[in-house]
Amino acid sequence: MNRPQISRPEVTETESLSDGEVHEWPKPTLFARLRREPLLPEAGAGGAPLTAVIAVISFLAVLAMASVLVINQSASKWTSELRSEITVQIKGADAAEIAAGASAALRVLEGTDGVIEATLQDEAETAALLEPWLGRGNVQAFLNIPALIEVKVTPGLRRDLDLLRNRLAAASPGATLDDHAVWHNRLATAARSGQALAFAVFLLVMAAACAISIFAARAGLAANHDIVSVLHLVGATDDFIAAEVQRRFFVLGFRGAAAGLAAALIALALAAAAFRTGIGADAFLPQFSVGGWLILWLFAVPIVTCLVTALTARLTVLKTLRQQY
Amino acid sequence: MTANGLIIDFENAGLAYGDAPETLSDVTLQLREGEFRFLTGPSGAGKTSLLKMMYLAHRPTRGRFSLFGEDATNAPREALPALRRRIGVVFQEFRLLDHLTAFENVALPMKVAGINQNQYREDVSELLNWVGLGHRMGAKPPTLSGGEQQRVALARALVSKPDLILADEPTGNVDPAMSERIMKLFVELNKLGAAVIVATHNLRLVQTLGKPVLRISDGRVSRAPGAGGAS
């Protein structure tokens, strides 16, 4: 609608209702602009309780995302180690046959392109591998423990091990080659499952953030019904009111998300320290640290939480205003 | 401002709240640019309901209503804010926002119109000084007297220099001398170009100013003897 321009004298050219002196409203400082009173009061948008809930949601979201990243980090490390190594095992009827087979296998390996390093484990190392099952000092000489050769290979050789497998079998009938494929596949599957589960938890937490925002935005509108009505009557659009609510929720969400992030980082740092020095030091558990790219990804989580909270509130307000006002 | 000069044009309009009988029936009235009307009638007759239709808080449940030449009966929701910004309303119960200062309350119509504070700061200050509240700009409504709140509400209604001023009992909380000054103000604003409708019980002021009167009774609007514009 085009409004014709009219030239109307100032209202204050008419007789004043004042008998007193003239005052002036001070120019707003930058701080005053940032601290300006919101048109919808804080209490009506949930205030402190909403901040606390967002803090908890952000804490859980950061932990869920950290789980995704740590599992990914550990799985990559494990699988890359497994993929660059193979193991040759030589069995035999007695120690002499095993030693002869090991020597023959080492010769084959040394003459094969793509073998970076081949190391024959001594008997003590091999026996140590059996101690978890047999107990310390219980590995007897008559057991004829197979010899193990740890072999580091290039990716090219790793892709096709059939020729090496055949050459080893020809040189040493008791030799078998283990490419760790079973372990690799199991680890990859476990890692993918763990990541999917952690990501599902992250999505659920974000869904909870949406639900809380919807509830709080509706409650805020209901509590501020009179104010919303006045805003409409002085010419505010639905978008203007929604933007006010969105700004309010962003500020509340930011406060909560920052608190949640701080708490989650402390929890992760404690967990990482515990894994390095205590419960995880000797166990078959992933080592991780809170730093580098992990930190950057984790800082993105509260920002996403903030945006999800604010945008959900905005959309809720727009829908509610259309339905009820 | 409009092609036919009509600011308000009701034709057989009715207003009912929910399933209740009509609060207003068969309203047919017109207000042209630069016209001034008093709206009188007993309590509960429908004065506030009629004003609510005029400032688009409610739309007629039957009949036709045009505002500034636009069909307000069927106008899409998105078109209403632009129409409302051309209207200055002094509400009977003031409807100030308690958590904002007097300055911020008066500045509200400018703010929702997207105007920067640097552009309206002086205007709002001037207006608050003009209604005698320059020294209370930073005060919040709960700390103001009824009369002071009424003057803040008046300043808010006038700050955007509206084409139509609607006032619902604007002198209800002020002393007789201030009542007279406020009524004279409306007359002056009318002379400056704004169309004005003032709902009031104060028949003494109505008689003193001698402006046309619309009388409302049992939800029906009629033209008082000697007044024009309603049928």
Interface residues (C-beta under 8 A of the other chain):
Chain A: M1 R3 P4 I6 R8 P9 E10 V11 T12 E13 T14 E15 S16 L17 S18 D19 G20 E21 V22 H23 E24 W25 K27 P28 E37 L39 P41 D226 I227 S229 V230 L231 H232 L233 V234 G235 A236 T237 D238 F240 R322
Chain B: M1 Y55 L56 A57 E70 R77 E78 A79 L80 P81 A82 L83 R84 R85 R86 V89 R95 L97 H99 L100 T101 F103 E104 L108 P109 K111 V112 A113 G114 Q117 N118 R121 E122 V124 S125 E126 L127 L128 N129 W130 V131 G132 L133 G134 H135 M137 R151 R156 L158 S160 K161 D163 M178 R181 I182 K184 L185 E188 L189 L192 G193 A194
